[in-house]
């Protein structure tokens, strides 16, 4: 799959911009702060309905406007598809496919698939667990858009359950609330089980690719891995930190992976019952996928806190490459290769990592790269050059 045309209206710094693209490598060159990342962010938002830079939609709207529009023409094989996404202030975003009737934004998920590398990726290793959970969920939705509803259902139930627990902490909890909490436990257990089951399967698909990608980017002296830590395993404390940590393969991931959604649901119900007193005391839900951790391992140690700066970058790049390879696996069953976006990444890397990453991605169907200067781009990524200027595109370099 490749992006043939991108049009933005009132998105970030652009009142209106049109960008023509094609297969192969395209490098967008322009000074820092000129708007290169805004273009890449729009493509990524079209794919995931979220930004890699901000957590809310408000900053995506050009200042003083209440609506932004992303329009893209994508080509999969010989089949073109036009996708539009309207981002609205204060009301639901809307999508449109091939100029059809407006639909829910999430109905366009899966049409545009991207893997986006950015300096913000350092948070995947150095940041808190929410960054790694988000990484998993965004990849999950890209592969299987139906899980957008799974995540929405879980978040809705979690919000209701937390409101009830908060009410209890404030001293307004009655026997009637106890029965209501039992009902929410059932709903949250089912929704949480579906999300956990999907995440565990995804981690198993990622693991071998993560290992291989890290070996490709480094001298191979250390092995990269990932372990999913669930709150129903008892390996996380009430604040989300590590408690007693089982060795990988002893129990934990292997144990949970063998369970069905129904069995995981039952495990959650049991965990809610065991933690009810603590949850009532603290007024929050202490068990569930919203508190789980994807622990990244380098050699024998956790990557967070132990990896050097170079190793941290290699781990971040390997995670993105692993997600790319998982998507490529899907192409064998009728999917399509995702668009690779490298947003101002090469400036952050040493020469060796630049060249290795460039050699790995150069053969992708479409690679979009941003850089402040041409010198940052390795020779392996020779391709079309586009100059980005304030407010728009100057053309090919």
N, C-alpha and C positions, 0 to 999 in steps of 0.2 A: 504494500500500500504506500502511496505517496500523496503529499499535499501539492496540488497544482496551483491553487490560488487562495490567498487569505485576504479578507477585507475586514477592517475594524472601523467602527463608528463610535466616537466618544468613549473609547477604551483607554484608560490611563492618560498618557500624554497626547494621544492622537484624536484629533477631531475627525479625521478621515484618512485612512491609508490603505493602499492596495499593494500587495506583494505577490508577484508571479514567481512560481517555483517549479521544480521538476525533479525527476529521479537523480540519484547520485548525491554528490557533496555540494552544498551551497554554504559559503562563508559570508556572514553579515559583519562588516567591519565598520566601526565608528567609535568616536570618543566615548569614554565612560559617562554615563548619565544622559546619553543621547536618545535612548529608547529602544535599544536592541533587545534587552530582556523583556520589555513590555510585549514585543511581538511573540517571543517564545512562551511567555506566560499565557498569552491568549490561546496558543495552540494546546498547551498543557491543560488549560482550564476546559477547553472543549472536550478533551479526552476524559478528564476525571471529575469535572465540576468542582474543582478546588484549585487554589493557587499554591505554588511552592514557596511563596513569599509572605503572604498574609493569611489570616484565619477567617476574615470576613470579606464580604463582597464590596463594601463601601469604597475602599481605596481603588477598586477597579474602574469606577465610574469617573470620567473626566470631571474635574472640579466644576461645580455649578450645574451639572446635568443630573438627571434622575433615571437615565437609561443608557446602557451600552449594548452594542450589537457586534457579535462575532459571526462572520460568515466564511465558510470554507468549502472549497471544491476538492474532494478526495477521490482518488482513483485506485480501485482495487481490481487488479487484473485489467480487464478492458472496461470495467463498469464504473462510471463516474457517479458520485453522490454529492449533493449539495446539502450541507448541514448549517443551520443557523441557531444561534443561542442568544436570547435576549436576557440581559442581566438588569433587573429592576430594583430600584430603591424602595423598600417598604412593602413589596409584594413579591409573589412567587416568580421565579425565573421561568421562562418559556422556551421550548425548543421547536424546531421545524425541520422536516426532512423533505428534500426535493420540492420545496415551496408548497408543501401540503398544509393541512390545518395545524394551528398551534397545538402543542402537546406539552406534557410535563417535561421539565428539563431532563430528568433521568431517563426518559425514553430515547434520548440520543446516545446514551452510554454504549460503548462497544463499537461505534462506527469509526471514530477517530481513535487510534491507539498510538500511544507515545511512550517512550522511555526518556525521561528528562534528567540530565546530569547538571548539577548547579553547585556553586560554593556552599549553598545552604545545606547540602547533603552531609556536611560534617556533623550536623545534629543527629544523623542516623546512628553515629557511634558515640559522640560526646554528649548528646542531649538526653533528656529523660525518656522513660519508656513510651510515652505517648507518640513520640516521633517514629518509633519502630512499629508500633501498632498501626499508625496511619499508613506507613509504607506497605504493610501487609494488606490492609483493607483496600487501599487504592489499587494495588495489583490484583487483588481478588475480584474487585468490581470490573476492572479492565478485561479480565479473562472470562468472567461470568457476571454480566450486568444484573442478573436476578438478585445478586447479593447486595445490591444497593438497597433493596427493600428489606433484606435481612438486617442490615445495619440500622436502617431507619426505624424498624420495628423495635430493635433492641434499645436504641437511644430513647425512644418514646416511653417504653416500659420503665427504663432506668430512671428517667426524670420523674415519673409518677411515684415510683417506689421511694426515691430519695425524698420527695416532698412529704410522704407519709412518715418516713423515719425522722425527718427534721421536725415534724409536728410532734412526734413522740418525745423527742429530746426537749422540746419546749414545754412539756408537761401536759399536753393536750391529748395524750394517747389513752384510748378507752378499750374496753373489751370488744367493742364493735370494730375499732381500728385493727385489732388483732386478726379478726376474720378477713378484713380487707387486705391486710398484709399477706395472709396466706394465699389469697387469689393472685396478688401481684407476684408472689414467689413462683407460682405455677407458670404465669406468663413469661416472667424473666428467665426462668430455668429453661423453657423451651427455646426462646429466642437466643439466649446465650449459648445453648447447646448447638444450635444450627451454625452460629458464627464461629464457635470454637472448633467444631468439626471441620468446617471449611478452611480455617486458618491452619490447622494441623496438617491437612492434606497439602496445602500450599507450601508449608515449610519443608515438607518432605521432598517436594518437587524442586525447591530452591537449593537445598543443601548440596547436591553434587555439582550444580552449576556454580555456586558460590566458591566451593573448593577449587574448581578448575579455573575460574576467572581470576582468583587471587594468585594462583600459580602462574597464570599467563602474565600478570602484571608485575610480578616480583621474581626474586631469584629462587623461589620455591623452598626456602629454608624453614618456613613456618606454614602450617596448614590452617585455613580459615574454616570455621564452622558456625552453626547456629543451633540454639536449643530453645524450644518454646517452654516457658515456665507459666503454668496456670495456677490461679488461686485455689482451685479445687485439689491441687496436689499438695498443698500445705508447704510450698517452698518459698512463699513470699510472706512477709510480715504484714501487719495491718497498715503500714505506711507504704507498701509496695516494694520494700527493699528485700534482699535475700534473707531467708530464714535458714533452716537446715537445707542444704543444697544436695540433692541426690546426684550421684554420678550419672552421666549420660549413659543410657542403655540399661541401667539397673531398674529403675522404675520411672515414672513421670511420662515423658513423651511417648515412649513405646507402649506404656500402659494405657494412656488415653487414646492413642491412635487405634487401638484395637476395639474401642467402644463405639457403638452406634449412637445416633442422635438421641434415641430414646433412653439409652443407658447413660449418656452424658446428662440428659435432663434429670434423671433420677439422682445422679451424683450432685448436681447443683442443688436440688431440693434438700438433700442431706446436708450440704455445706451451708445453706442458708439457715437451716435449723440450728446447726452447731455454732454459727456466728451471730445468732439473733441478739443475744444479750449485748455483745460488743457493738453491733450495728445500732441498736436502740440508744446506747450510751453516747455514741459518736454522731448519730443522726445522718449517716451515709451508708451506702452499700459497699461492703468490704470485699465481696466475692463476685467475680464475673469477668468476662473478657475485657471490660474497660479498665481493669487493674492488672492485666497479665503483662508479661515481659518476653520479648524476643532477645535472648542473651546471645551476643555475638562473641565468638571465641577465636583467639589467635594463638596457635600453639596450645599450651596448657592453661593459659590465663584468659580472663575476660578482656576483650578489646578495650572496653571503657576503663580508663584509668591506667592501663598498662601499655597500650600501643603508643609508639612514637608518632610524631606528626605525619611522617611519610607512610607509616603503616596504617594510620587512621584514614588517610586519603585513599590508600590502596583498598582498604576494606569498604569504604563508601562506594568507590568505583565498581568494586566487585559485586556489591549488592545490586547496583543498577544493571550491570552486565548480566548477572544471574536472572534478573527479571526479564531482560531482553531475550535470553536463551529460553526461558520458560514460555514466553510468547511465541518464539520460533517453533518450539515443540508443538504448540497448538496449530501452527500452519499446516502441519502434516495431517490434521483432521479437519481441514477446511477453513482455517483462519488465514491471517495475512501478517506479513512482517510489520512490526510497529515502526513508526518514524523515530529516529534517534535524534535527540536534541542535546547538544553540548553547549550550555550557556556559560560563557566566560570561565570555562574550567581550565583551559590550558595555561592561563596566566598563573594558576595556583600550583601547577605541577613542575617538578624538575624535568630536565631534558629527557631522561631515561623513561620516566612514566608517560610523558607526552607521546613519545614515539611508540611505546608499547600500546597505549590506548588507541592511538591513531591507526596503527596497523590492524588492531582487532576490529574496529568499527568501519574501516574504509570500504569494505565490501557490502555494507548494508544497502537496502533498496533506496533509502533516502536518509541523508545525514545533514542536519542543520546545525551550524556552528556559529557562535558569536565570539568576537574578539575585538579588543581595542586597537590592536596593530597586527599587521600581517605576520610580523616576526614571531608572534606567539603560536602560529599554526604550523604544525609539522608538515614536512614535504609529502608525507603519505596521504595527506588530505587535500591534495591539489584538486581544485574544482572551480566552479563559478564563484565570482566575488560580487557582492552587492554592497554598495556604500549606503549607510544609514546616516541621515542628516536630521537636524532638528525638525520635527513634525512630519517626516516622511522618508521616502527612498529616493536616492539620487540616480540609481541604475547600476549597471554592471561596471565592475572595476577592470 
